[in-house]
Amino acid sequence: MLSPHFLENGAVKNSSSTQSVEQDTDGYHKMNIAIIGAGLIGRLLALAFLRAKHHITLFDKDTKLAHNSAAYAAAGLLTPLGESLHCQPNIVKMGFESLHLWPKLLASLDEHTIFQQTGAIMVSHEQDKGDYQRFVRHLHNNYAEHAVQNLNRQELTALEPELGRSFNQGLYLPQEGQIGNRRLLIALRKQLEQEGGNNKLNWLSECLVTAIKHGEHSTQVSYTLTRNSTQQSHHAPFDLVIDCRGTGATLKNAKQACAPLADLRSVRGELFQLFAPAVNISRPIRLMHPRYQLYIAPKGKGFYVVGATEIESDDDSPMTVRSAMELLSAAYSIHPGFAEANIRQHISQCRPAFSDNQPKISVLTTDNQSRLIQVNGLFRHGFLISPVVVQQVLALVAAIEQPTSDTSDLTNTELPYSELLPVDFIAVKNNQMKEVI
Ligand SMILES: Cc1cc2nc3c(=O)[nH]c(=O)nc-3n(C[C@H](O)[C@H](O)[C@H](O)COP(=O)(O)OP(=O)(O)OC[C@H]3O[C@@H](n4cnc5c(N)ncnc54)[C@H](O)[C@@H]3O)c2cc1C
């Protein structure tokens, strides 16, 4: 294992890759892993690998608050059927599987995170009834095994008393849920700080990773501290690098030396956080809309998230007037009480997506065992599917850890979710690694 030496300024200085294998007395004798990106998937993986007794260095260009991540901007909906009209069936399956996995994961965190699985309701205005009926048929034809309930006004009122005033009918999807995405980021930060004590975790926040290169039996990471004006570059070798940069890995945002993902793009999303104490809605409400998948997500104590636009653009400038009008009028049309709501926040952020809108895990390995795993393209489904993604990456790294493993072995590795989330194994010649990644 490469042994990291942590400097006082938070940087990491690793010893040479030729050093002898170190045996830690506390059982931390496995790999020295760099995780790039401390957004949703980076934090979850960092915790999972800490618990698997690896040394972790976690890089993020942002502060530990992660206010510039997609994870912070998100609504936290866990609604596989609600998404199903616009995504492939494997995403829906991973969503249902993750709904089983979240409670166990959250129970292992000391800090409480809101998790609710009391269903979601789909409603429609008269002019969008055609789309609504199409959605009902789609569920019936493709997801008949999942419980779905048509509600008349009386039944709708019984479930969500304040919705019955605006709608004659609704569709109840009882298995859908939601998670407190911002609370989760905080809970994961605290857990990482607690379990990562004694130098098991080195969290380098405000560190921009600028290059990822192969080395002799190691993968090298170069980075600069963004809070320093000097822009001095640091370099460190790792047994394994896991890249979870989200939109930071697009061709536009990552230089050629920093393993850009050519097919990755940014998809702009905008949403509001409203304070509406006069509104009482207890579960996510989706509204049929010709342009967006609109929803209201109750966040407790009178707070609601109203989102989200989906625009093919990497622009993360503030919300446009057009989007604001569409989102707010949709909220008002669902419940007139939103007219008196305070706008607490308007958010614009980009989702990372590949051209097929599928998540991808790829492993690049050189002859001399320099390794890079890239986990990206979670698009609008990061919270919906991340527990499955984490399990898949954990199993993959467990296979890599085997002393005998080479790339040809890895391609035959049995992974728990191979059918839902296949892994791309890419073997590259040592001298080509730099160009490929
Ligand atoms: C408006 C909106 C609403 C959404 N709603 C939902 C929802 O309801 N349900 C759901 O399941 N999903 C939702 N999502 C999607 C979800 O947020 C994303 O799928 C998820 O956050 C992606 O996780 P990630 O870890 O890949 O990226 P991120 O969470 O964006 O994390 C990437 C991290 O990498 C860091 N980084 C980037 N480049 C570098 C670099 N060079 N060096 C160091 N650090 C770097 C960034 O600072 C960031 O912290 C929504 C997204 C948006 C934008």
The ligand as an SDF file (V2000), in Angstrom:
LIG
                    3D

 53 58  0  0  0  0  0  0  0  0999 V2000
  -32.2490   20.8440   -9.6410 C   0  0  0  0  0  0  0  0  0  0  0  0
  -31.9110   19.3960   -9.3800 C   0  0  0  0  0  0  0  0  0  0  0  0
  -32.8670   18.5550   -8.7920 C   0  0  0  0  0  0  0  0  0  0  0  0
  -32.5600   17.2190   -8.5530 C   0  0  0  0  0  0  0  0  0  0  0  0
  -33.4890   16.4260   -7.9310 N   0  0  0  0  0  0  0  0  0  0  0  0
  -33.2200   15.1250   -7.6980 C   0  0  0  0  0  0  0  0  0  0  0  0
  -34.1770   14.2940   -7.0420 C   0  0  0  0  0  0  0  0  0  0  0  0
  -35.2450   14.7500   -6.6370 O   0  0  0  0  0  0  0  0  0  0  0  0
  -33.8750   12.9660   -6.8720 N   0  0  0  0  0  0  0  0  0  0  0  0
  -32.6880   12.4300   -7.2950 C   0  0  0  0  0  0  0  0  0  0  0  0
  -32.4820   11.2240   -7.1360 O   0  0  0  0  0  0  0  0  0  0  0  0
  -31.7530   13.2100   -7.8970 N   0  0  0  0  0  0  0  0  0  0  0  0
  -31.9910   14.5240   -8.1110 C   0  0  0  0  0  0  0  0  0  0  0  0
  -31.0630   15.3170   -8.7150 N   0  0  0  0  0  0  0  0  0  0  0  0
  -29.8400   14.6820   -9.2430 C   0  0  0  0  0  0  0  0  0  0  0  0
  -28.7640   14.5020   -8.1840 C   0  0  0  0  0  0  0  0  0  0  0  0
  -28.5820   15.6780   -7.4590 O   0  0  0  0  0  0  0  0  0  0  0  0
  -27.4610   14.1030   -8.9140 C   0  0  0  0  0  0  0  0  0  0  0  0
  -27.6980   12.9450   -9.6720 O   0  0  0  0  0  0  0  0  0  0  0  0
  -26.3380   13.7880   -7.9240 C   0  0  0  0  0  0  0  0  0  0  0  0
  -26.1120   14.8540   -7.0500 O   0  0  0  0  0  0  0  0  0  0  0  0
  -25.0470   13.4670   -8.6820 C   0  0  0  0  0  0  0  0  0  0  0  0
  -24.0990   13.1220   -7.7130 O   0  0  0  0  0  0  0  0  0  0  0  0
  -22.5520   13.2800   -7.9830 P   0  0  0  0  0  0  0  0  0  0  0  0
  -21.8690   12.9240   -6.7010 O   0  0  0  0  0  0  0  0  0  0  0  0
  -22.1830   12.5550   -9.2330 O   0  0  0  0  0  0  0  0  0  0  0  0
  -22.3520   14.8480   -8.3140 O   0  0  0  0  0  0  0  0  0  0  0  0
  -22.3900   16.0810   -7.3100 P   0  0  0  0  0  0  0  0  0  0  0  0
  -23.3670   15.8480   -6.2220 O   0  0  0  0  0  0  0  0  0  0  0  0
  -22.5700   17.3070   -8.1530 O   0  0  0  0  0  0  0  0  0  0  0  0
  -20.9050   16.1150   -6.6830 O   0  0  0  0  0  0  0  0  0  0  0  0
  -19.7600   16.3630   -7.4880 C   0  0  0  0  0  0  0  0  0  0  0  0
  -18.6900   16.9990   -6.6150 C   0  0  0  0  0  0  0  0  0  0  0  0
  -17.4610   17.0220   -7.3440 O   0  0  0  0  0  0  0  0  0  0  0  0
  -16.7710   18.2350   -7.0460 C   0  0  0  0  0  0  0  0  0  0  0  0
  -15.8130   18.4940   -8.1320 N   0  0  0  0  0  0  0  0  0  0  0  0
  -16.0780   18.6950   -9.4370 C   0  0  0  0  0  0  0  0  0  0  0  0
  -14.9320   18.8790  -10.1400 N   0  0  0  0  0  0  0  0  0  0  0  0
  -13.9200   18.7930   -9.2490 C   0  0  0  0  0  0  0  0  0  0  0  0
  -12.4900   18.8900   -9.3640 C   0  0  0  0  0  0  0  0  0  0  0  0
  -11.8720   19.0720  -10.5460 N   0  0  0  0  0  0  0  0  0  0  0  0
  -11.7370   18.7820   -8.2350 N   0  0  0  0  0  0  0  0  0  0  0  0
  -12.3470   18.5770   -7.0370 C   0  0  0  0  0  0  0  0  0  0  0  0
  -13.6890   18.4700   -6.8790 N   0  0  0  0  0  0  0  0  0  0  0  0
  -14.4650   18.5580   -7.9750 C   0  0  0  0  0  0  0  0  0  0  0  0
  -17.8920   19.2490   -6.9480 C   0  0  0  0  0  0  0  0  0  0  0  0
  -17.4810   20.3970   -6.1990 O   0  0  0  0  0  0  0  0  0  0  0  0
  -19.0020   18.4540   -6.2550 C   0  0  0  0  0  0  0  0  0  0  0  0
  -18.9710   18.6240   -4.8420 O   0  0  0  0  0  0  0  0  0  0  0  0
  -31.2960   16.6800   -8.9340 C   0  0  0  0  0  0  0  0  0  0  0  0
  -30.3340   17.5270   -9.4880 C   0  0  0  0  0  0  0  0  0  0  0  0
  -30.6330   18.8780   -9.7040 C   0  0  0  0  0  0  0  0  0  0  0  0
  -29.5710   19.7810  -10.2840 C   0  0  0  0  0  0  0  0  0  0  0  0
  1  2  1  0
  2  3  1  0
  2 52  2  0
  3  4  2  0
  4  5  1  0
  4 50  1  0
  5  6  2  0
  6  7  1  0
  6 13  1  0
  7  8  2  0
  7  9  1  0
  9 10  1  0
 10 11  2  0
 10 12  1  0
 12 13  2  0
 13 14  1  0
 14 15  1  0
 14 50  1  0
 15 16  1  0
 16 17  1  0
 16 18  1  0
 18 19  1  0
 18 20  1  0
 20 21  1  0
 20 22  1  0
 22 23  1  0
 23 24  1  0
 24 25  2  0
 24 26  1  0
 24 27  1  0
 27 28  1  0
 28 29  2  0
 28 30  1  0
 28 31  1  0
 31 32  1  0
 32 33  1  0
 33 34  1  0
 33 48  1  0
 34 35  1  0
 35 36  1  0
 35 46  1  0
 36 37  1  0
 36 45  1  0
 37 38  2  0
 38 39  1  0
 39 40  1  0
 39 45  2  0
 40 41  1  0
 40 42  2  0
 42 43  1  0
 43 44  2  0
 44 45  1  0
 46 47  1  0
 46 48  1  0
 48 49  1  0
 50 51  2  0
 51 52  1  0
 52 53  1  0
M  END
$$$$
